[in-house]
Amino acid sequence: MAIQKEFVLRYRHDGHVRFQIPARACQPAVSALISGKLREIAGVQSVNLYRNQGKLSIRYEESICSFTCLANQLFQTLSELEKLGHFESKPLAEQAKKSVLGITKRLKHSRIGGWFQQKYQAGKETVQAAKIVGKIGTKGPKALFKDPEKATIDFLNDVLVLYLIKTHWTRITQEWLVKPIVHRYEWMAVFYLFFLLVRSRRPK
């Protein structure tokens, strides 16, 4: 259907007309083009396009521009814009995707985005560290009832190891692993820490 047929005349009085317009003519870029073209017509005094309500209000001087002349130029403008593809509606999913990508890109380059990225990276490192500690394992909730003191100490040791690994994770992956000889003392401390951790888990 031609876009002109979707413009329905709702009101007409001396020097004032109002149309009900379709949703695809209420898109921000298209509505701005329509309003701009109409304001260029000689005799047009004001153009108000209400996108949320789907209404187009035009006030004009009839002695300069008759209603017929105004309607013809409006329909000609709509025809030209339609040929250029301005009224082609894009899928909502695609529009939403572009909008989300645009917001994500802006946030990524902002200070807030940088802060969230750091927190996200820290969260990943915490998960990786937790996997390492998790491999050592615990005996489960039953240990808490059998020996509350030992279970509590084991839990606190796990928390301490997790904290130490998380705190030094960047250095471990980017420095210590790359140059193990240079950081031999750090590795000795790590091995000794795990020795103490494993030793504390051995049954008495």
Long-range contacts (C-beta under 8 A, 24 or more apart in sequence): 2-79, 2-82, 3-78, 3-79, 3-81, 3-82, 3-87, 4-75, 4-78, 4-79, 7-56, 7-74, 7-75, 7-78, 10-55, 12-67, 14-62, 15-45, 15-59, 15-60, 15-61, 15-62, 16-57, 16-58, 16-59, 16-60, 17-57, 17-58, 17-60, 17-67, 17-70, 18-55, 18-56, 18-57, 18-58, 19-55, 19-56, 19-58, 20-54, 20-55, 21-49, 21-54, 21-55, 21-56, 22-54, 23-54, 23-89, 24-87, 24-88, 24-89, 25-56, 25-78, 25-87, 26-51, 26-52, 26-54, 27-51, 29-86, 30-81, 30-86, 30-87, 33-81, 33-86, 34-77, 34-78, 34-81, 37-77, 38-73, 38-74, 38-77, 41-65, 41-70, 41-73, 43-70, 44-70, 122-166, 125-166, 125-169, 125-170, 126-162, 126-166, 128-169, 129-162, 129-165, 129-166, 129-169, 130-162, 132-165, 133-158, 133-161, 133-162, 133-165, 136-197, 136-198, 136-201, 153-200, 154-200, 154-201, 157-197, 157-200, 161-193, 161-194, 161-197, 164-193
